[in-house]
Amino acid sequence: MAEEAVVHIGDVDFNEEILKADKPALVDFWAPWCGPCRTLGPTVEALAGQYRGQLKVAKVNIDDNPKTAETYGVMSIPTLILFKEGKILDTIVGLVPKERLEAFIKKAL
């Protein structure tokens, strides 16, 4: 079975899925009640498909996983954090156009 383009992770599996990932990772911190998060979601999913194999893309629901959100200082959503080799490379907060998100991703590739 093919690997999903976007994985849903949480407090329990964040370290294993992101910090120990063998490729750069983009983590989308979101919540179902967040309008901008729902707007950004399809863009994140499209880019996950586009960069499949080069980039791991994960979503963390902050309502269900408050520990991970707190650990990374997520105060507003959507927050996108780019990780490489287990370290934060960069962060974007808020709704951004696809072009800006794509340039953000390319920093890690």
N, C-alpha and C positions, 0 to 999 in steps of 0.2 A: 504494500500500500504506500502511496506517495506521501511524503511529509507535507503537512499543512503549511501554507504560506505564512499564516499568523497563528501563533500558539497563545493560549490563555494560561497564564501562570499566576502564582500567588506567593504568600509568605513562606509556604512550605518548600516550594521548589525553585525559588528565585536564584539562590546561590548556584545551584547545580545547572540550571538552564541558561543563566546569563553570565555570571561571574566566571564560570568554568567553560564557557562556550568556546569552540574551536574556531570561531569566526566572529567578526564584529556583530554587535547586537543593538537593535533599536527597540526601546521599551516605551510603549504608549500608556501613560497613567491616565485613566478615564473613569467615568461613572455613567450608568444608564440614564440618569436624570439630567446630564449635562448636554445642552443643545450643541455647543461648539464641538464637543467630543463626537457627537453623532454625525456632525457635518464632516469632520476630519477623518472619521473611520474609513470610508470608502477610498480615500486618497492613500491612507496608510496601507490598506489591503492591496491596492493596485501596485504600489511601490514594492510591497513584500513579494508579489508575484514577479515583478520586473527584476528584482535583485535576488531571487531565489537561488540558493547555493552559495551566494557571496555574503549574505547578511541574514542574521536571525532576527525575526520581528516577533515581538511579544506584546501582549496587552495585559495590564494589571488593573483590575477593578478596585479602586481605592476603598470603596465601601466594604468589600469583602476581605481586603488585605491591607488594613491600616498600618500594620507594622512596617511593611516594605515602603509604603508611601512616606511614613515618618522618617525612616532611615535615610531616604534620599531627599528629604526636605521639600516634598511636594506640597505646596500651599495652594496652588491654583491648578485647574485642569482645563483643557488638556495640557499635560506636560510630557514632552518627549525627551528621553535621555539616551544618548548614544554612548555605548560602551565598547571598548576595545581592550583585549587582554585583561579583562576584569576590572578595568578602571574607567571612570567617566571621562569621555572625550569632550562632550559638549551637551548643552541643554537648550531646548526651545520651550517656551511657555506660551500657550494661546494658539488660536487658529491661524495657520499660515498657508500661503498658496503652495501648490504642488512643486513649483519650481524651486522655492526656498527650501522645502523639505528634501528635495532631491539633491540640492547642493550640500545640505547638511549631512546627508547620508554619504555622499562621495568623500567627505573628510576622513571617513573610516576605511575606505576601500583602497 
